[in-house]
């Protein structure tokens, strides 16, 4: 991962209505379903991941979606000259 140490996750799930669920804490997430055909989901893990997705269901067994994701990873490469060097991947 991007962070060289584990990040504990602590959150509280709040179901405001049947259409809205929010995960308050780390990671943060939100699911909103205003109609049976449309769903919006979003999540955020500090410093490493952002994800947003909108899904539309025009007919049974057919889902169309659009989304955005930003992620970052870091890796230690084998045979590196400097022990603390990391390969960073930003998507």
KELUM-839432 format. One record per residue (C-alpha): x, y, z; residue number from 1. Coordinates in steps of 0.2 Angstrom, whole numbers, plus 5000, padded with zeros to 4 digits. Example, Ala and Ser with C-alpha at 12.3 -4.5 7.8 and 13.67 -1.06 7.14 Angstrom:
<paros>
((5062 4978 5039) 1) ((5068 4995 5036) 2) 
</paros>
This chain:
<paros>
((5000 5000 5000) 1) ((5004 5018 5000) 2) ((5006 5019 5018) 3) ((5020 5009 5026) 4) ((5010 5005 5041) 5) ((4992 4998 5044) 6) ((4978 5010 5046) 7) ((4964 5004 5058) 8) ((4946 5005 5053) 9) ((4933 5011 5065) 10) ((4916 5017 5059) 11) ((4898 5018 5063) 12) ((4885 5013 5051) 13) ((4870 5025 5050) 14) ((4854 5020 5041) 15) ((4845 5037 5039) 16) ((4831 5030 5028) 17) ((4828 5015 5018) 18) ((4836 5025 5003) 19) ((4852 5032 5013) 20) ((4865 5022 5022) 21) ((4881 5031 5028) 22) ((4896 5023 5036) 23) ((4904 5037 5047) 24) ((4922 5034 5051) 25) ((4937 5026 5042) 26) ((4933 5021 5029) 27) ((4919 5033 5025) 28) ((4905 5027 5013) 29) ((4888 5032 5007) 30) ((4875 5023 4997) 31) ((4860 5033 4991) 32) ((4845 5025 4982) 33) ((4832 5038 4978) 34) ((4823 5026 4966) 35) ((4823 5008 4962) 36) ((4832 5011 4946) 37) ((4846 5023 4952) 38) ((4859 5020 4965) 39) ((4874 5032 4970) 40) ((4889 5025 4980) 41) ((4904 5034 4986) 42) ((4918 5029 4997) 43) ((4934 5037 5004) 44) ((4949 5029 5013) 45) ((4961 5043 5018) 46) ((4977 5045 5007) 47) ((4974 5029 4997) 48) ((4957 5028 4989) 49) ((4942 5038 4982) 50) ((4928 5029 4973) 51) ((4911 5035 4966) 52) ((4899 5025 4956) 53) ((4882 5029 4949) 54) ((4871 5015 4943) 55) ((4855 5015 4933) 56) ((4844 5000 4930) 57) ((4833 5003 4915) 58) ((4827 4985 4914) 59) ((4829 4969 4924) 60) ((4846 4961 4922) 61) ((4853 4976 4914) 62) ((4864 4989 4924) 63) ((4872 5004 4916) 64) ((4885 5013 4927) 65) ((4898 5027 4927) 66) ((4911 5029 4940) 67) ((4927 5037 4945) 68) ((4941 5029 4955) 69) ((4958 5036 4961) 70) ((4970 5025 4970) 71) ((4988 5025 4976) 72) ((4999 5010 4979) 73) ((5018 5009 4984) 74) ((5029 4994 4983) 75) ((5046 4989 4988) 76) ((5056 4983 4973) 77) ((5068 4968 4975) 78) ((5086 4972 4972) 79) ((5084 4991 4976) 80) ((5100 5000 4980) 81) ((5092 5011 4994) 82) ((5082 5000 5006) 83) ((5069 5014 5009) 84) ((5066 5017 4991) 85) ((5048 5013 4985) 86) ((5039 5012 4968) 87) ((5024 5023 4969) 88) ((5009 5020 4958) 89) ((4995 5033 4956) 90) ((4980 5028 4946) 91) 
</paros>
